[in-house]
Amino acid sequence: MNTSFIDERRITEVLQEARPPRDMRLRDILERAETLSGLGLADTADLLMVAGDDRLQIMEAAGRIKRKVYGDRVVVFAPLYLNNECVNNCLYCGFRQDNEEAVRRHLNPQEAVDEARALAAMGHRRLLLVCGEHPRLSSAACIAETMQAIYAGADIRRLHVNAAPFSVDDFRTLQEAGIGVFQIFQETYHRKSYSAMHPSGRKADYNWRVTAMDRAMAAGIGDVGMGVLFGLYDHKFEVLALLQHIAHLRGTFGAGAHTVSVPRLRPAAGAALQQAPYPVDDEQFKLVVAVLRLALPHAGIVLTTREAPAMRDELLSAGVSQISAGSSTSPGGYLEKNREIAAVDQFKVHDSRSLKEVLKAICNKGCIPSFCTACYHKERTGAGFYQIAGNRELDELCLSNALLTFKEYLQAENGKLKEQGERIIRKALNDINDEHRREQVKNRLAGIEQGERAILF
């Protein structure tokens, strides 16, 4: 498949010409971004050059854009690692094949169900299944079997998948099993750096990986999750390449990235690379997140537990709309975390707060935690999602479903979080402009108090 949509020469030219915009030029870019039409490569490159106090203007604009599209809700999820078996040798990863100290673990379907039940008992309703790249243990058929077992055996309403690239037929297997988002990161779009970081294994094939989204969407998977591992190459280059990739998908399939993740390189036990060759400091990282929100107003921006609690809390105000919580990055990590010999983690978690603690932090930021999976049940995916988002219809849908799913979570809570959550729900009801919708939400909230579950708009 043609991979010319990643045009390194064009990216290099744009970055060479980029200059930090000041005063009127900065205001002009921000005003255009707030129309929710996105930004091109040149404007994005210019914003990535900004330093000092002007960065604050960008972060504030990102917060406003996020609220225009999604309101104040923040989606919460957890990863469930199915195995750490891998045939690749990614230098930065604890799962790499040559990590001789790694304790390997593969969950069978029943063990995965048990882990999912533990996460459901915490309150989670959407999970991201994560697999090492192993041709047999992480095949599409094996993942689909596990997905079906979890849907049948645990109160989980949507499963997303982070796995190796598949063929179109294999992606159809995942689609038929009820996948939500298929997530895969290019890690770095810079070909020379990609080759250096992936010296052997199936993942060494840049072209097969960069075209994975085309095959997934051709198979009928409407929502794909993208990202890079910041620190492997120049972050400005990576952002522009990511925009090129998303533009290619939108032009081909009518939908780009449903989610964009922003992981920074973290140390991992047994990894050959412990320090980022192109480190991204905290101020640069915050700017990257905010600029991505301006450039991609309708994408869900995902922040994982790779980041410290303070950073995660701060970025809720700068465009982040989805975060993981209470996460483990090893197979069996929820039920077997106290095993004498634990399976190796993919990376060291930086935010070890429980789900409950993260929900409190979200509430303290004036946001509304959401466990919503409504778009998948209502078939608001792919190009259809982008049409709804473009018509600015998502805000009240997201708010309504956030209130219902948070209310459901609070039914098992008591104490300060329950009191705080109930206050937030009462206040947020007033933000629903449509009187009929507001009454519908009130009635459904009352139904949840009477024991109803899985209510959605």
C-alpha positions as CSV (number, residue, x, y, z in Angstrom):
1,M,0.0,0.0,0.0
2,N,1.2,3.5,-0.8
3,T,2.6,5.3,2.3
4,S,3.4,8.6,0.7
5,F,0.8,10.3,2.9
6,I,3.7,10.6,5.4
7,D,5.7,13.2,3.6
8,E,8.9,13.8,5.6
9,R,10.3,16.3,3.1
10,R,7.2,18.4,3.4
11,I,7.2,18.3,7.2
12,T,10.9,19.3,7.3
13,E,10.1,22.3,5.0
14,V,7.2,23.4,7.1
15,L,9.3,23.2,10.3
16,Q,12.2,25.1,8.7
17,E,9.8,27.9,7.8
18,A,7.9,27.9,11.2
19,R,8.1,30.9,13.4
20,P,6.4,31.6,16.8
21,P,3.3,33.7,16.1
22,R,2.9,36.9,18.1
23,D,0.1,39.3,18.9
24,M,-2.3,39.6,16.0
25,R,-1.0,36.5,14.2
26,L,-1.4,34.4,17.4
27,R,-4.9,35.7,18.0
28,D,-5.8,35.0,14.4
29,I,-4.8,31.4,14.6
30,L,-6.6,30.9,17.9
31,E,-9.8,32.5,16.6
32,R,-9.8,30.2,13.6
33,A,-9.2,27.2,15.8
34,E,-12.2,28.1,17.9
35,T,-14.4,27.8,14.9
36,L,-13.7,24.0,15.3
37,S,-12.4,23.7,11.7
38,G,-9.0,22.4,12.8
39,L,-5.5,23.7,11.7
40,G,-3.2,23.0,8.9
41,L,0.5,22.0,9.1
42,A,1.9,25.5,8.9
43,D,-0.3,27.0,11.7
44,T,0.3,23.9,13.9
45,A,4.0,24.2,13.4
46,D,4.0,27.9,14.3
47,L,2.1,27.2,17.5
48,L,4.6,24.4,18.5
49,M,7.3,27.1,18.4
50,V,5.6,29.3,21.0
51,A,7.4,29.9,24.3
52,G,6.7,31.8,27.5
53,D,3.4,33.4,28.4
54,D,1.9,32.9,25.0
55,R,1.6,29.2,25.7
56,L,-1.0,30.0,28.4
57,Q,-3.2,31.6,25.7
58,I,-3.0,28.4,23.6
59,M,-3.8,26.2,26.6
60,E,-6.8,28.4,27.5
61,A,-8.1,28.2,23.9
62,A,-7.7,24.4,24.0
63,G,-9.8,24.3,27.1
64,R,-12.5,26.3,25.4
65,I,-12.5,24.2,22.3
66,K,-12.8,21.0,24.3
67,R,-15.8,22.4,26.2
68,K,-17.5,23.5,22.9
69,V,-17.2,19.9,21.6
70,Y,-17.5,17.7,24.6
71,G,-18.6,20.0,27.4
72,D,-17.0,19.3,30.8
73,R,-17.1,15.6,30.7
74,V,-14.0,13.4,31.0
75,V,-14.3,9.7,29.9
76,V,-12.6,7.2,32.3
77,F,-11.3,3.8,31.3
78,A,-8.7,1.2,32.3
79,P,-6.3,-1.0,30.3
80,L,-6.5,-4.8,30.7
81,Y,-3.3,-6.5,29.6
82,L,-4.0,-9.9,28.1
83,N,-0.3,-10.9,27.8
84,N,3.3,-9.7,27.7
85,E,4.5,-12.2,25.1
86,C,6.1,-10.5,22.2
87,V,8.3,-11.3,19.1
88,N,9.5,-7.7,18.7
89,N,12.6,-6.0,20.2
90,C,11.4,-2.5,20.7
91,L,14.2,-0.9,22.6
92,Y,11.9,1.1,24.9
93,C,9.5,-1.7,26.0
94,G,9.7,-4.1,28.9
95,F,7.9,-6.7,26.8
96,R,10.7,-7.0,24.2
97,Q,11.7,-10.5,23.2
98,D,15.3,-10.1,24.4
99,N,14.3,-9.1,27.9
100,E,15.6,-12.3,29.6
101,E,14.5,-11.1,33.0
102,A,10.9,-10.7,32.0
103,V,8.3,-13.0,33.7
104,R,5.9,-13.8,30.9
105,R,2.2,-14.2,31.4
106,H,-0.7,-14.9,29.1
107,L,-4.3,-14.7,30.4
108,N,-6.7,-17.4,29.1
109,P,-10.3,-16.2,28.4
110,Q,-11.5,-17.1,31.9
111,E,-8.6,-15.3,33.6
112,A,-9.3,-12.2,31.4
113,V,-13.0,-12.4,32.5
114,D,-11.9,-12.5,36.1
115,E,-9.7,-9.4,35.6
116,A,-12.6,-7.6,33.8
117,R,-14.9,-8.5,36.7
118,A,-12.4,-6.9,39.1
119,L,-12.4,-3.8,37.1
120,A,-16.2,-3.7,36.8
121,A,-16.4,-4.0,40.6
122,M,-14.3,-0.9,40.8
123,G,-16.8,0.9,38.6
124,H,-15.2,0.6,35.1
125,R,-17.5,0.0,32.1
126,R,-15.1,0.5,29.2
127,L,-11.7,-1.3,28.9
128,L,-8.8,-1.3,26.6
129,L,-7.5,-4.8,25.9
130,V,-3.7,-4.6,25.4
131,C,-1.6,-7.4,23.8
132,G,2.0,-8.1,23.1
133,E,2.7,-8.9,19.5
134,H,2.7,-12.7,19.3
135,P,1.4,-14.4,16.2
136,R,-0.4,-17.2,18.1
137,L,-1.3,-15.8,21.5
138,S,-2.4,-12.3,20.2
139,S,-4.1,-13.4,17.0
140,A,-7.3,-11.8,16.0
141,A,-9.1,-15.0,16.7
142,C,-7.7,-15.3,20.2
143,I,-8.5,-11.6,21.0
144,A,-12.1,-12.1,19.6
145,E,-12.6,-15.2,21.8
146,T,-11.5,-13.2,24.9
147,M,-13.7,-10.3,23.9
148,Q,-16.8,-12.5,23.6
149,A,-16.0,-14.1,27.0
150,I,-15.7,-10.7,28.7
151,Y,-18.9,-9.4,27.2
152,A,-20.7,-12.6,28.4
153,G,-19.1,-12.8,31.8
154,A,-18.5,-9.3,33.1
155,D,-20.5,-6.1,33.3
156,I,-18.3,-4.4,30.7
157,R,-20.1,-2.4,28.0
158,R,-17.4,-1.8,25.4
159,L,-14.0,-3.2,24.7
160,H,-11.3,-1.4,22.8
161,V,-8.2,-3.2,21.5
162,N,-4.6,-2.2,21.3
163,A,-2.8,-4.9,19.3
164,A,-0.5,-5.5,16.4
165,P,-1.4,-4.7,12.8
166,F,-3.8,-7.2,11.2
167,S,-5.0,-8.1,7.7
168,V,-8.4,-6.8,6.6
169,D,-9.9,-10.3,7.2
170,D,-8.5,-10.4,10.8
171,F,-9.8,-6.9,11.5
172,R,-13.3,-8.1,10.4
173,T,-13.0,-10.8,13.1
174,L,-12.5,-8.1,15.7
175,Q,-15.3,-6.0,14.2
176,E,-17.7,-9.0,14.4
177,A,-16.7,-9.6,18.0
178,G,-17.9,-6.1,19.0
179,I,-14.7,-4.0,19.1
180,G,-15.1,-0.3,20.0
181,V,-11.8,1.5,19.0
182,F,-8.9,-0.2,17.4
183,Q,-5.8,1.5,18.8
184,I,-2.3,1.3,17.5
185,F,0.6,3.8,17.8
186,Q,3.2,4.4,15.1
187,E,5.6,5.2,18.0
188,T,7.6,7.4,15.7
189,Y,6.8,8.5,12.1
190,H,10.4,9.3,11.4
191,R,11.6,6.3,9.3
192,K,15.3,6.4,10.4
193,S,14.4,6.6,14.1
194,Y,11.7,3.9,13.6
195,S,14.3,1.5,12.2
196,A,16.7,2.2,15.1
197,M,14.0,1.7,17.7
198,H,12.6,-1.5,16.2
199,P,15.6,-3.6,15.1
200,S,13.9,-6.9,14.8
201,G,10.5,-8.6,14.8
202,R,7.3,-8.0,12.9
203,K,7.1,-4.5,14.1
204,A,10.3,-3.6,12.2
205,D,8.1,-3.2,9.1
206,Y,7.2,0.5,9.1
207,N,4.9,0.3,6.1
208,W,2.8,-2.6,7.5
209,R,2.3,-0.7,10.7
210,V,1.6,2.8,9.2
211,T,-1.1,1.3,6.9
212,A,-2.8,-0.7,9.7
213,M,-5.6,2.0,10.1
214,D,-6.4,1.7,6.4
215,R,-7.0,-2.0,6.8
216,A,-9.0,-1.6,10.0
217,M,-11.3,1.0,8.5
218,A,-11.6,-1.0,5.3
219,A,-12.8,-3.9,7.5
220,G,-15.6,-1.8,8.9
221,I,-14.0,-0.6,12.2
222,G,-15.2,3.0,12.2
223,D,-13.2,4.3,15.2
224,V,-9.4,4.1,15.4
225,G,-7.0,5.4,18.0
226,M,-3.7,6.8,17.1
227,G,-0.6,8.3,18.7
228,V,3.2,8.5,18.9
229,L,5.6,7.8,21.8
230,F,6.9,11.2,22.5
231,G,10.7,11.2,23.1
232,L,11.8,8.9,20.3
233,Y,12.1,11.8,17.8
234,D,11.5,15.5,17.6
235,H,8.0,16.1,19.0
236,K,7.2,18.8,16.4
237,F,7.9,16.4,13.5
238,E,5.7,13.8,15.2
239,V,2.7,16.1,15.6
240,L,2.8,17.2,11.9
241,A,3.2,13.6,10.7
242,L,0.3,12.6,12.9
243,L,-1.8,15.3,11.2
244,Q,-0.8,14.0,7.8
245,H,-1.8,10.5,8.7
246,I,-5.2,11.7,10.0
247,A,-5.8,13.8,6.9
248,H,-5.2,10.7,4.8
249,L,-7.7,8.7,6.7
250,R,-10.3,11.4,6.6
251,G,-9.9,11.8,2.9
252,T,-10.1,8.1,2.3
253,F,-12.8,7.0,4.8
254,G,-14.5,10.2,5.9
255,A,-13.2,9.8,9.5
256,G,-9.8,10.4,11.0
257,A,-8.6,9.5,14.5
258,H,-11.4,8.9,17.0
259,T,-8.8,9.2,19.7
260,V,-5.2,10.6,19.9
261,S,-3.0,9.4,22.7
262,V,0.0,11.4,23.9
263,P,2.3,9.0,25.8
264,R,5.8,10.1,26.8
265,L,8.6,7.6,27.1
266,R,8.8,6.1,30.6
267,P,11.4,3.7,32.0
268,A,10.6,0.0,31.8
269,A,12.2,-2.9,33.5
270,G,14.5,-4.7,31.1
271,A,14.1,-2.1,28.3
272,A,17.3,-1.4,26.4
273,L,16.4,2.3,26.2
274,Q,15.7,4.0,29.5
275,Q,16.2,7.7,28.6
276,A,14.4,9.5,25.7
277,P,16.8,10.4,22.9
278,Y,14.5,13.5,22.2
279,P,13.2,14.4,25.7
280,V,10.0,16.4,25.9
281,D,9.9,18.5,29.0
282,D,6.8,19.3,30.9
283,E,6.2,22.8,29.3
284,Q,6.7,21.4,25.8
285,F,4.4,18.5,26.6
286,K,1.6,20.7,27.8
287,L,1.9,22.8,24.6
288,V,1.8,19.6,22.5
289,V,-1.5,18.5,24.1
290,A,-3.1,21.9,23.7
291,V,-2.0,22.3,20.1
292,L,-3.4,18.9,19.2
293,R,-6.7,19.9,20.7
294,L,-6.7,23.1,18.5
295,A,-5.7,21.1,15.4
296,L,-8.0,18.2,16.0
297,P,-11.1,19.6,17.8
298,H,-13.3,16.5,17.5
299,A,-10.7,13.8,18.5
300,G,-10.7,12.4,22.0
301,I,-7.3,13.2,23.5
302,V,-6.2,10.5,25.8
303,L,-3.8,10.8,28.7
304,T,-2.6,7.7,30.5
305,T,-0.9,6.9,33.8
306,R,2.5,7.5,32.2
307,E,2.0,11.0,33.5
308,A,2.2,12.3,37.1
309,P,-1.0,13.1,39.0
310,A,-0.4,16.9,38.9
311,M,0.2,16.9,35.2
312,R,-2.9,14.8,34.5
313,D,-5.0,17.1,36.6
314,E,-3.7,20.2,35.0
315,L,-4.2,19.0,31.4
316,L,-7.9,18.3,32.0
317,S,-8.2,22.1,31.5
318,A,-6.1,22.1,28.3
319,G,-8.0,19.7,26.1
320,V,-7.7,16.2,27.5
321,S,-11.0,14.4,27.3
322,Q,-10.2,10.8,28.2
323,I,-7.9,9.3,31.0
324,S,-7.1,5.9,32.3
325,A,-7.5,5.4,36.0
326,G,-6.4,2.8,38.6
327,S,-4.3,1.2,35.9
328,S,-2.0,-1.9,35.8
329,T,0.3,-2.4,32.9
330,S,1.0,-6.2,33.4
331,P,-1.2,-9.2,32.6
332,G,-3.0,-10.3,35.8
333,G,-2.1,-7.0,37.4
334,Y,-5.5,-6.4,39.1
335,L,-6.1,-9.7,40.8
336,E,-2.5,-10.9,41.0
337,K,-0.7,-7.6,42.0
338,N,0.7,-9.2,45.2
339,R,2.0,-12.3,43.5
340,E,5.5,-13.3,44.7
341,I,6.8,-13.2,41.1
342,A,4.8,-10.7,39.1
343,A,4.6,-10.5,35.4
344,V,6.7,-7.7,33.9
345,D,5.1,-4.3,33.3
346,Q,5.1,-2.6,29.9
347,F,6.2,0.6,31.6
348,K,6.4,2.1,35.1
349,V,3.0,3.7,36.1
350,H,3.5,7.4,37.2
351,D,0.0,8.0,38.5
352,S,-0.9,5.1,40.9
353,R,-4.1,6.7,42.3
354,S,-7.2,4.5,42.5
355,L,-10.2,5.0,40.3
356,K,-12.0,6.7,43.2
357,E,-9.1,9.1,43.8
358,V,-9.0,10.0,40.1
359,L,-12.7,10.7,40.0
360,K,-12.3,13.0,43.0
361,A,-9.6,14.9,41.1
362,I,-11.9,15.2,38.0
363,C,-14.7,16.6,40.2
364,N,-12.3,19.0,41.9
365,K,-11.4,20.4,38.4
366,G,-15.1,21.2,37.8
367,C,-15.4,18.3,35.3
368,I,-17.8,15.4,35.1
369,P,-16.5,11.8,35.1
370,S,-18.1,9.7,32.4
371,F,-18.2,5.9,31.9
372,C,-20.3,6.4,28.7
373,T,-20.3,3.9,25.9
374,A,-23.4,5.2,24.2
375,C,-21.9,6.1,20.8
376,Y,-21.1,2.4,20.1
377,H,-24.5,1.2,21.0
378,K,-26.2,4.0,19.0
379,E,-23.8,3.5,16.0
380,R,-22.4,7.0,16.3
381,T,-19.0,5.9,15.0
382,G,-16.7,6.6,12.1
383,A,-17.9,9.2,9.6
384,G,-21.3,9.3,11.4
385,F,-19.6,10.5,14.6
386,Y,-17.7,13.2,12.7
387,Q,-21.0,14.4,11.2
388,I,-22.6,14.7,14.6
389,A,-19.5,16.4,16.0
390,G,-19.3,18.8,13.1
391,N,-22.9,19.8,13.7
392,R,-22.1,20.5,17.4
393,E,-24.6,18.0,18.6
394,L,-22.1,16.1,20.9
395,D,-22.1,18.4,23.9
396,E,-25.5,17.7,25.2
397,L,-25.3,14.0,24.2
398,C,-22.0,13.7,26.1
399,L,-23.3,15.6,29.1
400,S,-26.5,13.5,29.3
401,N,-24.7,10.2,29.1
402,A,-22.0,11.4,31.5
403,L,-24.5,12.3,34.2
404,L,-26.3,9.0,33.8
405,T,-23.2,6.8,34.0
406,F,-21.7,8.9,36.8
407,K,-24.9,8.5,38.7
408,E,-24.8,4.8,38.2
409,Y,-21.3,4.7,39.6
410,L,-22.3,6.8,42.6
411,Q,-25.0,4.3,43.6
412,A,-22.3,2.1,45.1
413,E,-20.5,5.0,46.7
414,N,-20.9,6.8,50.0
415,G,-19.2,9.7,51.8
416,K,-17.6,12.8,50.3
417,L,-17.4,11.6,46.7
418,K,-21.1,10.7,46.6
419,E,-22.0,14.1,48.1
420,Q,-19.7,15.9,45.7
421,G,-20.9,13.9,42.7
422,E,-24.6,14.5,43.4
423,R,-24.0,18.2,43.7
424,I,-22.2,18.2,40.3
425,I,-25.0,16.3,38.7
426,R,-27.7,18.7,40.1
427,K,-25.7,21.7,38.8
428,A,-25.0,20.1,35.4
429,L,-28.7,19.5,34.8
430,N,-29.1,23.2,34.5
431,D,-26.6,23.2,31.6
432,I,-28.9,21.2,29.4
433,N,-30.5,23.8,27.3
434,D,-33.3,21.7,25.8
435,E,-36.1,21.5,28.4
436,H,-37.4,18.2,27.1
437,R,-34.0,16.6,27.2
438,R,-33.5,18.0,30.7
439,E,-36.7,16.3,31.9
440,Q,-35.7,13.1,30.2
441,V,-32.4,13.1,32.0
442,K,-34.1,13.8,35.4
443,N,-36.5,10.9,34.9
444,R,-33.6,8.5,33.9
445,L,-31.6,9.6,36.9
446,A,-34.6,8.8,39.1
447,G,-34.7,5.4,37.3
448,I,-31.1,4.7,38.2
449,E,-31.9,5.4,41.9
450,Q,-34.6,2.7,41.6
451,G,-32.1,0.2,40.2
452,E,-32.1,0.7,36.4
453,R,-28.8,0.4,34.7
454,A,-27.2,0.9,31.3
455,I,-29.5,3.8,30.4
456,L,-28.2,5.9,27.5
457,F,-29.0,8.5,24.9
